[in-house]
């Protein structure tokens, strides 16, 4: 019997086991350092250019497509989504097993080898609610990252829309203000001459000069708004303000929904806005967490197969390890998970209430802005134009002088500026309504947004 035991290749078994470990290590992924160059992005940003569309001027849909590739906010949200996808894939890999190798020397004067070899393992059973809850939570986190990506796209889109409106309104306002400055300057010069000759009192000249200064200040403010709009465009497109300022823009006007279409869009927003869907995912996560805590009432099972070579005797022990629940059978954790689920339900209701209030406020704001703009276009502006035309006829008839005509013409320009401000208010209110509904009025832009989200979702 001793001779038979000596013929067993005892040390060879350890060598085989070591060879298997080395083979496994050879298949591991190796670390590849990738240091970041924080000076690369500013340099690349300065070098970025924009290729204008075939039509020459950028529409809102064209700007959105350019922002998807260049906006740092959008690309960061896309990277976060890819990270969440990778995390969800990692969650499908079960918890690691553990293995312990043992070598023991037990001296014996007999012919049996004094070396003892063996290994023990611990294999957790990754089944049931523990596994499904982990996978569900990881998938929901990835889904929330997708919603965050969609929200980043929409936020960038809305920023572009506001910047386009501000820039084009600032340009139109600047053109009118240049005309107003010219009229104010001419009137102030004439009044100063009349004050010098004693035809008018000095306060009249001072008032005219104050009006000129106010007009020049408003012109400077319009130029500043144009510069701010270019900066906002540059931020959304991922280019420098100089590049954004050189682009020709085209404002595509589309009527916002009203009547039954508005009611349908309002319901769609309260059920399908990205922040609402994210709140739903929060509730589903709380549901999965509760299911996990309920499963933790029961012991967690670990299997422990092992192997021992004990001085020529092969032993195959088997362990069954149980991780027991807490002393209260996990009731405290279950109660906490139930409260967290209830809180998630209330947060969902709050998110939906915020959506409904936002849509209603935007609709009311649009109605008020539209009424004010219509009143300025149909009442105030026609009156100012008739007054200016009447003053021109009176000057020709010799009833008024040029100073009065300049004042009437300046009043007409002021009315045009007021009407332009109300028109800008209408466009801003339309943007607010689109933002509340998370739905652009332009069909081409809506198609571009859907295509971008579908493409990103298909890559998951």
Buried (B, 14 or more C-beta within 10 A) or exposed (E): EEEEBEEEEBEEBBEEBEEEEEEEEEEEEEEEEEEEEEEEEEEEBEEEEBEEBEEEEBBBBBBBBBBBEBBEBBBEBBEBBBEBBEBBEEBEEBBEBEBEEEEEEEEEEEEBBEBBBBBBBBBBEEEEBBBBBBBBBBBBBBBBBBBBBBBBBBBBBBBBBBBBBBBBBBBBBBEBBBBBBBBBBBBBBBBBEBBEEEEBEEEBBBEBBEBBEEBBEBBEBBBEBBBBBBBBBBBBBBBBBEBBBEBEBBBBEBEBBEEEEBEEBBEEBBEEBBBBBBBBBBBBBBBBBBBBBBBBBBEBBBBBBBBBBBBBEEEEEEEEEEEEBEEEEBEEBBEEBBEBBEEBBEBBEEBBEBBBEBBEEBBEBBEEBBEBBEEBBEEBBEEBBEBBEEBBEBBEEEEBEEBBBBBBBBBBBBBBBBBBBBBBBBBBBBBBBBBBBBBBBBEBBBEBBEEBBEEBEEEE
